[in-house]
Amino acid sequence: MRTGDEHTYFGFKPVPLADKQGLVDGVFASVARRYDLMNDLMSAGLHRAWKDALVTTINPPRGNRPFALLDVAGGTGDIAFRVVDAGGAETRATVVDINAEMLKAGRERAAVSSCSDRVIFVEGNAEALPFPDRSFDAVSIAFGIRNVPRIQEALNEAHRVLKIGGRFACLEFSSMDVPGLDRLYELYSFNVIPALGRVVTGDAEAYRYLVESIRRFPKPRTFADMIETSGFRRVSFQIMTGGIVALHSGWRL
Ligand SMILES: C[S@@+](CC[C@H](N)C(=O)[O-])C[C@H]1O[C@@H](n2cnc3c(N)ncnc32)[C@H](O)[C@@H]1O
């Protein structure tokens, strides 16, 4: 790496900031086809409960009030489908993701879903969202923000596209803080997950990156401060499953 280059980390590896997105894109292009299956296997289905908590925070209206969600780094559309299912007939979701392979897997899911007409997939970067100011009632991002090279830019963009009174919710892995279990979780993360990744997707390195990137992500209090820096108000967070996951939220007021 040249001195003077702005740098960041790709997992534990220091890389020029300008190179990170390409490396991240390689990871998700490689695992896209088996991504949903791997989520179930490596979290023993727990990601469903974490995502349900996110949907409860987003709280789409059950009646016929129009409601527009933007799910950033939405990948295969898991959050979008859940929000549309939970909401009324006028709840719609836009999935934006930078990775064409993840979006392709999402569109294939939509083709066999009953609510496909209410979910759309758009290729775009969380750091420069291709949407006008104040165009969504809610913005979510699940297990996506730690992959974005310039996190503060992505938070600024989430704030920009939200309507006044709209809610932002972000689900992300955090650090297990239960003494005794933390060591076990560490062993599981660094040994079992990459091995499972190798068997299911043929790519252990992709899952090693995912585990390392979790360790490098800011602690919940620090991340809450970053959300506030982007202009969100009433920022709060909730720790789930002994610290494995944190759910942050804030409002555009
Ligand atoms: C771990 S997946 C999460 C997918 C989905 N939100 C879920 O919970 O199942 C992370 C996603 O972030 C996307 N991503 C990474 N960098 C991005 C960026 N700069 N802008 C938009 N999406 C990005 C990846 O392509 C990938 O689909």
The ligand as an SDF file (V2000), in Angstrom:
LIG
                    3D

 27 29  0  0  0  0  0  0  0  0999 V2000
  -24.3910   -9.5810    4.3500 C   0  0  0  0  0  0  0  0  0  0  0  0
  -25.2560   -9.0200    2.9240 S   0  0  0  0  0  0  0  0  0  0  0  0
  -26.8040   -8.5290    3.6120 C   0  0  0  0  0  0  0  0  0  0  0  0
  -27.9670   -8.7500    2.6930 C   0  0  0  0  0  0  0  0  0  0  0  0
  -29.3410   -8.5220    3.3010 C   0  0  0  0  0  0  0  0  0  0  0  0
  -29.4810   -7.1700    3.7990 N   0  0  0  0  0  0  0  0  0  0  0  0
  -29.6510   -9.5280    4.3810 C   0  0  0  0  0  0  0  0  0  0  0  0
  -29.7830   -9.1230    5.5320 O   0  0  0  0  0  0  0  0  0  0  0  0
  -29.7880  -10.6960    4.0920 O   0  0  0  0  0  0  0  0  0  0  0  0
  -24.4530   -7.4910    2.6110 C   0  0  0  0  0  0  0  0  0  0  0  0
  -24.8930   -6.8090    1.3320 C   0  0  0  0  0  0  0  0  0  0  0  0
  -24.2950   -5.5170    1.2770 O   0  0  0  0  0  0  0  0  0  0  0  0
  -24.1040   -5.2180   -0.0890 C   0  0  0  0  0  0  0  0  0  0  0  0
  -23.2020   -4.0550   -0.2190 N   0  0  0  0  0  0  0  0  0  0  0  0
  -21.8930   -3.9990    0.0740 C   0  0  0  0  0  0  0  0  0  0  0  0
  -21.4080   -2.7650   -0.1810 N   0  0  0  0  0  0  0  0  0  0  0  0
  -22.4610   -2.0220   -0.6360 C   0  0  0  0  0  0  0  0  0  0  0  0
  -22.6000   -0.6700   -1.0530 C   0  0  0  0  0  0  0  0  0  0  0  0
  -21.5690    0.1840   -1.0370 N   0  0  0  0  0  0  0  0  0  0  0  0
  -23.8140   -0.2430   -1.4510 N   0  0  0  0  0  0  0  0  0  0  0  0
  -24.8770   -1.0880   -1.4780 C   0  0  0  0  0  0  0  0  0  0  0  0
  -24.7950   -2.3880   -1.0910 N   0  0  0  0  0  0  0  0  0  0  0  0
  -23.6100   -2.8440   -0.6690 C   0  0  0  0  0  0  0  0  0  0  0  0
  -23.5560   -6.5090   -0.6490 C   0  0  0  0  0  0  0  0  0  0  0  0
  -23.5850   -6.5420   -2.0510 O   0  0  0  0  0  0  0  0  0  0  0  0
  -24.4590   -7.5270    0.0480 C   0  0  0  0  0  0  0  0  0  0  0  0
  -25.5840   -7.8260   -0.7330 O   0  0  0  0  0  0  0  0  0  0  0  0
  1  2  1  0
  2  3  1  0
  2 10  1  0
  3  4  1  0
  4  5  1  0
  5  6  1  0
  5  7  1  0
  7  8  2  0
  7  9  1  0
 10 11  1  0
 11 12  1  0
 11 26  1  0
 12 13  1  0
 13 14  1  0
 13 24  1  0
 14 15  1  0
 14 23  1  0
 15 16  2  0
 16 17  1  0
 17 18  1  0
 17 23  2  0
 18 19  1  0
 18 20  2  0
 20 21  1  0
 21 22  2  0
 22 23  1  0
 24 25  1  0
 24 26  1  0
 26 27  1  0
M  CHG  2   2   1   9  -1
M  END
$$$$
